Amino acid sequence: MALIGLSIVSWAIKKIAKNDRQYEWMRGIALLAMCMAAGILSNKYGLTIRRFSNTFTAMLLIYVGKIMYQKMKLSFDNGYLAIVCGLVAFEVACMLGGVSPPFRGQSSWYCSPCGSAL
């Protein structure tokens, strides 16, 4: 669904944009705005439309990955980049309460919501 949505957004913005630079800026801003709107509706108002809220985030991530590959020549087969991304994901999970580090005297990691050991 994310690729279909990205294609529709790209097609609509291509009709509006005057040149390629404006097209890229408008597409990035539109995808960011849709992702922010879905996040605000989900988190602040509790309105979550399954599959659509996640699709907006996936569209933005696909676009950011494409820009990273085209402009910065970053590829996703870099081991160091994978380690850094894993550490960032772990930190976010710890901050949001998804995974908690072991306390003193505790031998394993555990999942906060369900309390099971990992």
N, C-alpha and C positions, 0 to 999 in steps of 0.2 A: 504494500500500500504506500510505503514511503517513496518508492521510485515513481509510482504513478502520480502521487501528489507533487513530487519535485518536478516532474515533467509538465504537469498542468500549471504550476506556479511559474516555471521558466517560460512556458509558451505565452502566458498572459503578460508577463513582464516584458518579454521580447516585443510584444505589440506596442507597449507604452514607451520603452526606452528609445533614446535617440542615437546612442552609440554603444559600443561594447563596454567601455569603462562604466558608463551610467548603468548599463544592464547588470553588471556584476555587483555594483553597489546596491542597486535597488533589490536585487534578488537576495543578497545577504541580509539586508535590513528587513525585508518582508518575512524571510524565514525566521529570523530572530524575533520579530514581533509576534509571529504566530506561536512560536515556542513559549514566549513569555506569557501570552494570553492564555494558552492552555495550562501553564503552570499556575497562574493567578486564579483561573477558574477552578482548578483542582484543589489548590492549597487553601485559598481564602474563602471560597464560596462552597466548596464541597461538590462542585459539578464536574464529574468525570465521565466522559464518554469513552468507554473502553475501546481500544484500538486506535481511536482518533487522537487522543491526548499523547499517546506514545508515538504515533506516526509523525507528529510535528517535531518532536525531539529527534527522531531518526532522520527526518529530512534535513534538519540543521546539521546533524553529525555527518551525514553523507556529504553535504556541501562543504563543510569545514575540512573533511578529509580530502576532498577533490582539490580545494584551494591549497592545502598543505602540500599535496603532491605536485601540483602544477607550478606554484610560485616558489616554494622553498625546496623542491626536489626531495622532500622527505618521503621515504617509503616505510611501510609498516612491517618490514622484516628486520628492523633494528632491535637487537636484544636489549640495549641500554634503554631505549625508548619504552619497550615493553615493561621493564623493571620499574621505571619511573611512573608509568601509568598505573601499574599494579599497586605501587606504594600510595599514590594519590587516591585510588579507589578504596584501598584499605583505610586510609585516614578518614575519608568521607564516611565510610561505613561505621567506623568507630565513633565519629562525631555525632552521627545520627542515631546511634544505638543499635545498629544491625549486627555488629561484631564487637565483642569486648575483649581487651587483652587480658591475659591471666593475672590474677592478683597474687600477692605474695603467698606462697604455700600452695597455690593451685597449680596443677601440673598440665592442664590443657586449656585450649581456647574454648569459649562457649558462645552460643548464639543467644543474645539478650531476649528477644521476643519469646522464644520457645524454651530456653534454658538447657538445650541439649549440648553436649560436648562435641566439638568439631575434631 
